[in-house]
Amino acid sequence: MATKDKLGIIEKDNSILLIIDVQENFKPVISNWKILIENINKLIKSFQILKVPILVTEQYPKGLGKTIPEIQRNLAIYKPIAKREFSCFSNKSFLNKLKKLKKKNIIICGIEAHVCIINTLLDAISKGFNVHLVVDAISSRKEIDIKTAIQRAKQAGAFLATTEMIIFQLTKTSTFKRFKDIIKIVK
């Protein structure tokens, strides 16, 4: 019989959302920008309703800008973790915040799929975390990099999911007291 971990079953109390580097200077060059931002915002709004923690990183904000306003304004708490490392797991501030949360499932979205996302994902898996990659909420400049990063994530043992798969897996039931709010977000 397969365990919840092997099946990739996530629950509100054992998960976090990690939004990686959705910054101002990337906007002109990232593939499928509008869909990316719509899906990340659906995740943010749903996770806040479900009371699931959210961590946000910014890669060299001095040079690449802050997290875009379209995401910042949807975050109840906006305290980005500035980094220069491609893997969040190489950043002490990130590690300290993650350690305090004590969660084993990391749900990843953001950019760039072939750089900071894949490096973070591989390190998370190597450290024993269950990683869920939201494939319709990640991007890069080139489609080949997105596709290859997704393949690499699957090879490494990450669970692939879509925005709605994640939201409904965490919501669990239509009897959830704020289910109507969740439905408004996904439609």
C-alpha positions in Angstrom: 0.0 0.0 0.0 1.4 3.4 -1.0 1.9 6.1 1.6 0.6 9.6 1.3 4.1 10.9 0.7 4.7 8.4 -2.2 1.4 9.4 -3.7 2.0 13.1 -3.3 -1.0 13.8 -1.2 -0.8 17.3 0.3 -2.8 18.8 3.1 -3.1 22.3 4.5 -1.2 21.7 7.6 1.9 20.1 6.0 2.4 22.4 3.0 3.8 25.8 1.9 3.7 27.7 -1.3 7.0 29.0 -2.6 6.8 31.8 -5.1 10.2 32.2 -6.8 11.5 35.4 -8.3 8.4 36.9 -10.1 10.1 40.3 -10.6 9.6 43.4 -12.6 12.6 43.1 -14.9 11.6 39.6 -16.1 8.2 40.7 -17.4 9.2 41.7 -20.9 11.1 38.4 -21.6 9.1 35.6 -19.9 7.0 33.3 -21.9 3.2 33.2 -21.2 3.5 36.0 -18.7 -0.3 36.8 -18.4 -1.2 33.1 -17.7 1.7 32.7 -15.3 0.6 35.7 -13.2 -3.1 34.7 -13.2 -2.3 31.2 -11.9 0.1 32.4 -9.3 -2.5 34.9 -8.0 -5.1 32.1 -7.9 -2.7 30.1 -5.8 -2.0 33.1 -3.5 -5.7 33.9 -2.9 -6.6 30.2 -2.3 -3.6 29.6 0.0 -4.6 32.6 2.1 -8.2 31.4 2.4 -6.9 27.9 3.3 -4.3 29.5 5.7 -1.3 27.8 4.1 2.0 29.7 4.5 3.5 31.5 1.5 7.2 32.3 1.0 8.4 34.7 -1.7 11.9 35.1 -3.0 13.5 37.8 -5.1 16.7 37.1 -7.1 19.0 40.1 -6.8 16.2 42.7 -6.4 18.7 45.6 -6.7 19.2 44.6 -10.4 16.0 42.6 -11.3 13.5 44.7 -9.3 11.0 43.8 -6.7 8.2 41.2 -7.0 5.7 42.6 -9.5 2.8 44.8 -8.0 0.2 42.4 -9.4 1.5 39.7 -7.0 2.5 42.0 -4.1 -1.0 43.4 -3.7 -2.5 39.9 -3.3 -0.2 38.9 -0.6 -1.5 39.6 2.9 2.1 39.5 4.1 4.8 40.6 1.7 8.2 39.9 3.2 10.4 38.7 0.3 13.6 36.8 0.9 16.3 38.5 -1.2 18.9 36.1 -2.6 21.7 35.8 -5.1 21.8 32.0 -5.0 19.9 30.0 -7.7 18.8 27.5 -5.2 16.7 28.9 -2.3 18.3 26.1 -0.2 21.7 27.9 -0.5 20.2 31.0 1.2 20.4 31.2 5.0 17.3 33.5 5.4 15.2 31.1 3.3 16.4 28.1 5.3 15.6 29.9 8.6 12.1 30.7 7.5 11.5 27.3 6.1 12.8 25.6 9.3 10.4 27.6 11.5 7.4 26.5 9.4 8.1 22.8 9.9 6.3 21.7 6.7 7.3 18.7 4.5 5.5 19.6 1.2 6.8 22.5 -0.9 4.6 23.7 -3.7 6.7 25.7 -6.2 5.7 28.3 -8.7 7.5 31.2 -10.3 10.5 31.8 -12.6 12.8 30.8 -14.2 12.0 27.2 -14.5 15.4 26.1 -15.8 17.4 28.2 -13.3 16.1 29.0 -9.8 13.1 26.7 -9.9 15.0 23.5 -10.9 17.9 24.2 -8.6 15.6 24.8 -5.6 13.5 21.7 -6.5 16.5 19.4 -6.7 17.9 20.7 -3.4 14.5 20.3 -1.7 14.2 16.7 -2.9 17.7 15.9 -1.9 16.9 17.2 1.6 13.8 15.0 1.9 11.0 17.4 1.1 8.1 16.4 -1.1 8.1 18.9 -4.0 5.0 19.7 -6.1 5.8 21.7 -9.2 2.8 23.8 -10.5 3.5 23.4 -14.2 1.0 26.1 -15.3 2.5 28.6 -12.8 6.1 28.4 -13.9 7.9 29.9 -16.8 11.2 30.9 -18.4 12.3 33.0 -21.4 12.2 30.0 -23.8 9.7 27.2 -24.1 12.4 24.6 -24.5 13.8 25.5 -21.0 10.3 25.2 -19.5 9.7 21.8 -21.0 13.1 20.5 -20.1 12.9 21.8 -16.5 9.5 20.0 -16.2 11.0 16.8 -17.5 14.0 17.1 -15.2 11.7 17.7 -12.2 9.8 14.6 -13.0 13.0 12.6 -13.4 14.1 13.8 -10.0 10.9 12.7 -8.3 8.8 15.9 -8.1 5.1 15.7 -8.3 3.7 17.6 -11.3 0.4 19.4 -10.9 -1.7 22.3 -12.2 -2.9 25.3 -10.3 -6.4 23.9 -9.9 -5.1 20.4 -9.0 -3.2 21.9 -6.1 -6.1 24.2 -5.0 -8.7 21.4 -5.0 -6.4 18.9 -3.4 -5.9 21.3 -0.5 -9.5 22.3 -0.3 -10.5 18.6 0.0 -14.3 19.0 -0.1 -17.2 21.2 -1.4 -18.4 21.4 2.2 -15.3 23.5 3.2 -16.8 26.6 4.8 -15.2 29.0 2.3 -15.6 26.8 -0.8 -17.7 29.5 -2.6 -14.7 31.8 -2.3 -12.4 29.2 -3.7 -14.7 28.6 -6.7 -14.7 32.4 -7.4 -11.0 32.3 -7.6 -10.6 29.4 -10.0 -13.4 30.5 -12.4 
